[in-house]
Amino acid sequence: MSTQPKPGAKAPAFTAAVVGGEYITPSTLKLSELKGRTVVLYFYPKDDTPGCTKQACSLRDGWSQIAEKAKVFGVSIDSIKSHEKFIKKHALPFPIISDEDHQVVEAYGVWVEKSMYGKTYMGTERTTFVIGPDGKIKAVFPKVKPDEHLDQVLAAL
């Protein structure tokens, strides 16, 4: 398990599968392609679960306030096929990165040990990173609460 990059640190580079938003068909995205833009990477545990749906839909509902200021990407370990269904079902205007091999979640230190009902397991911590146009981490929101996420993102932008 790696540690989360802190504000001021260079954002960990990655290449990953992406779909949604301007990526009508599944594509490959390199973080370096977004240099010069503010990027919001929000990591969430699983498509179409209550908290993750609430979080995604709050970004969708606040899209008019975000779209001009930053490129937004959801990131989870779900498949592209799962992301396509999630995007379509909830009319999400932004793309979602599929990190099935856990490279991005591990690079950003959000693949962590979790516990539920006394059982421990590995999973994605709900965390958001705002990356500045210079490629450096501008803000980190660990253990985000879905109800507060949009306000945090807007405040950082």
Secondary structure, DSSP 8 states (H G I E B T S, - for coil): ------TTSB----EEEEEETTEEEEEEEEGGGGTTS-EEEEE-S-TTSHHHHHHHHHHHHTHHHHTTT-EEEEEESS-HHHHHHHHHHHT--S-EEE-TT-HHHHHTT-EEEEEETTEEEEEE--EEEEE-TTSBEEEEETT--TTTHHHHHHHH-
